[in-house]
Amino acid sequence: MTKTPPNPIHTTDSPVSAAEATPSAPRQSPIQLWYASAAADTPGKIETFCMRWLPQEEHQSAAKFRVASARHQHVIGRGMARFLIADTQTAPHQIQFRHLDHGKPIIETPEQLRRPFNIAHTKGLVICGIGPEAADEWLGVDIEGLDRKTDPGLAQRYFAPEEIEQLDRVKNSDAKQALFLKIWTLKEAFIKAIGTGLNTPLDQFAFENAASNAPRLTLKDQSLAQGRHWQIRNVMPRPGYIAAVALGTKTSNIVPKIELSDFRKRMQDVV
């Protein structure tokens, strides 16, 4: 049995300040979303390439993974992010990350390279989202394979009533699983963007029209907005996978422009 939710707050309708009373023209914020295959067992060219860019402490962190596939995903995510963020003055391994209270990495130094970024991975694929240089934006990404087996009871336990109702309207089992995974990635992308992870109850925010490419976020706990306007997008980086991108901005006129790229093509410029 589901609970009746309190009056929702639509983040796209709630201004952050009175200064935004007069709407301005929409402005696009380019988000680079890179994806790379990850090996299940023996490391391949991508793993070898990404390992080159890790500092010694991340080599040590990678070595602690007992499962090869998890180790490869870690190496690719960190190596890919470092390689894409670095410039001609700073080598990838010289970039210093700092972790927030719940583990979200952000760029500490060098200051001139600070920009929003986030990493996610699932069986066989890793993604890295990177926002504009020096942008004061919050970014979160997540990804799942559409073949992942799901437990319908998880929705009843963790999702908001509005989302459970959307799932209940879908009768085809494959379509219901795909919608469940869409909602799950949307939720993960948002809590990764605000840096709280699963410490935030998943029923305190909901996605309307979750099956669309641009679902609408509704907050039951206004504090989750963190004083920002939120735009969330569904993306299919490769057949068989669903990803989500969450962008938090200080003004309401910014919309994400997602540029999807295969990291292997970027590797070819160096290898």
Secondary structure as UniProt FT lines:
FT   STRAND          9..10
FT   TURN            11..13
FT   HELIX           18..20
FT   STRAND          27..37
FT   HELIX           45..51
FT   TURN            52..53
FT   HELIX           56..63
FT   HELIX           68..85
FT   TURN            88..89
FT   HELIX           92..94
FT   STRAND          96..99
FT   TURN            101..102
FT   STRAND          105..109
FT   HELIX           111..113
FT   STRAND          117..122
FT   TURN            123..124
FT   STRAND          125..130
FT   TURN            133..134
FT   STRAND          138..145
FT   TURN            146..147
FT   HELIX           152..158
FT   HELIX           161..168
FT   HELIX           173..193
FT   TURN            194..195
FT   HELIX           197..199
FT   HELIX           202..204
FT   STRAND          205..208
FT   TURN            209..211
FT   STRAND          216..219
FT   HELIX           222..225
FT   TURN            226..227
FT   STRAND          229..235
FT   TURN            239..240
FT   STRAND          241..249
FT   TURN            252..253
FT   STRAND          254..262
FT   HELIX           263..267
FT   TURN            268..270
//
